[in-house]
């Protein structure tokens, strides 16, 4: 399946990297204590993206792209909403 979906795997891996970077960045902010929910969502986003990319790349039975990608997108939307607060 990797040959069929290399671009989606790359996009999901990029999302994971961005979420990881944002955890590091937000963790260094002076108001880090008030960012606990945002940090948790960012970590969750990175975890979901990492798992999704692995499932799709390995042609796992759990890699139904629609379900995995919808999970990633829900996590991203929550993260973006929380970041705007």
Secondary structure as UniProt FT lines:
FT   TURN            2..4
FT   HELIX           6..27
FT   TURN            30..31
FT   HELIX           32..35
FT   HELIX           36..57
FT   TURN            58..59
FT   TURN            61..62
FT   HELIX           65..83
//
